[in-house]
Amino acid sequence: MGADFIQTMLLTGKLATWTTVLLLLIGFPLAYLLAYKRFLWKPLLEALINMPMVLPPTVLGFYMLVAYSPSNAFGRFLEQYFDLRLAFSFGGVLLASILFSLPFMVQPLQNGLLAIPVSLREASATLGKSPVTTFFRVLIPNMIPSVVTAVAMTFAHCIGEFGVVIMVGGNMPGETRVASIAIYDEVQAMNYDRANQYSMVLFLISFVLLTVIYSMNSRKKRF
Amino acid sequence: MNMLKISIRHAMVSAAGPSMLEIDTEVSPQELLCLYGPSGAGKTTLLRILAGLIKPDSGRIEFEDTVWFDSKTGVNLKPQERNVGFMFQDYALFPNMSVQGNILFAQKKKDRAAADDLIDLFDLAALVGRKPHQLSGGQKQRVALARALAAKPALLMLDEPLSALDSEMRTSLQEEIRKTHHRLNSITLMVSHDVPEVKRLASSVMMLKNGKVMAVGCPENLHFGNGPTEW
């Protein structure tokens, strides 16, 4: 295995890990909002979060690229205040990847929260516990399979991402060249053995993650 | 004294159709008040309103000179601020915590001696390490009572605490409820459909139908007819 293979696999892992960690922090408040709160714009927010499920990745990638451009407000803001250009950079791919994987994190968490009987939250409230205490001591411990599913789905989905990365990041070794891009690249160059190496690793990772999800969810229901 | 003053209006929708819950009453200190009536009468809704889990349309609730709810001034204390013990129909024990964990979690300040005291009172010593799914209905009920007491509530509310149990179990657990009430030395409100149970436990009874109070008084002076089926 060459150094570029290892570099590409490490970058793929780095992107998936960062996406998953950041999405866990973003996804929980969103899932909580969608599961428990009623507000006027909820269908709009829900539709926006779930858009990546139906949207071609290239569409999102295209608009991200447009947004990153210094000739537009967001790109200009980043360049002026943070000296940051996101197009064709790891940061740019990471941001696009977070948006693109959002529903894979939010949906399992939302379903997990909804599956917890209302009376558990109410009991905790009547016992004087704040929503934050209830969240960490009652809700999260009773939805571990949903959290594992959300994390595994997000990670697996992120590893398999192609369209968004190629649009936003291109194919820069060590910066934006992730395994899915490398496969395409190697096939183009007719390096089928190398393409197979990447493919096999991605296949195994995805298979293991999905097996974990299904074995978690086949356990006996607690409620 | 721990007087509970209730004067509320709340629109309800039940299986029987829409109705208006109208309650104007005062509950004296140390009363064990049973709410009795057919389903859809508003018994559970009233308990949930008192606990702060439902906001009534209008009115005022006052307990121990503290206003819990007043639609005129916009006061509406959260459940956390009312210091009530609420026992749910499904007991709502936390599945991730052991029997002891449920009781310790409920305490405002960690006090193992007080928790052990409750564990003894409800005869739970052999079960402390068990999770709720490893308990029988009667055991869950005892844990739920112990947990409700662990927070040292000023007011205890029991929503059909014994409905899921067979008659033998009911009789023995009615004793636990009486014990709980005496220990608390405050007001207990309890929803029940069961006439013998009401007669055995209640110091007073409020009969509800379609959101209206039909009668209030000590159980000896009330006419129960043939029980809820007659309603």
Interface residues (C-beta under 8 A of the other chain):
Chain A: P117 S119 L120 E122 A123 S124 A125 T126 L127 G128 K129 S130 R137 V138 P141 N142 R222 F223
Chain B: A51 G52 L53 K78 P79 Q80 R82 N83 V84 G85 F86 F88 Q89 D90 A92 F94 P95 N96 F105 A106 K108 H133 R147 A151
